[in-house]
Amino acid sequence: MRFRVDGFGPVTVVDRLQPPLTQSVDAAVGDVVVRRRDGFYAYQLAVVVDDAWQGITDVVRGLDLYDNTPRQRLLQQALGLPAPRYLHLPLVVGRDGAKLAKSEGAPATSRPDASRALSTVLGWLGVPPPAGLLGAAPQELLGWAVTAWDPGKIQGVTTVSSER
């Protein structure tokens, strides 16, 4: 089942970090699949309805999903749902250029390394913890990070040298 998009004009998405994205969904991807052949609802519809149902006001996700956002905005508009604010983060990639993600087979962080890994990620996000918090429990690091968060400090793609 598809949502017909012909007749809709270009959709512009304003992001808190990335430049605005304007896309003619009809020309770029065509009609949007809303229910797959196997009977499951498709990602685009599911995320739009789920975000609205939960009252999500801010969506933070990877830059690899940025070009999906105009389709979601179109579905939100058609369903009369509110649009959350968006922030698409640069990706963390391995030496091979592939994103580090569970779906790509990247290893999980072990519990003893959680504080070190979180400190590293906060550094990539432009908010490296102060020396006094290095080695602190993840909950303490996250508490500090919430108060220090500034999307304007985020840099581009980060490459890590460890094996995937």
Secondary structure, 3 states (H helix, E strand, C coil): CEECCCCCCCEEECECCCCCEEECHHHHCCCEECECCCCCECHHHHHHHHHHHHCCCEEEEEHHHHHHHHHHHHHHHHHCCCCCEEEEECCEECCCCCECCHHHCCCCCCHHHHHHHHHHHHHHCCCCCCHHHCCCCHHHHHHHHHHHCCHHHCCCCEECCCCC
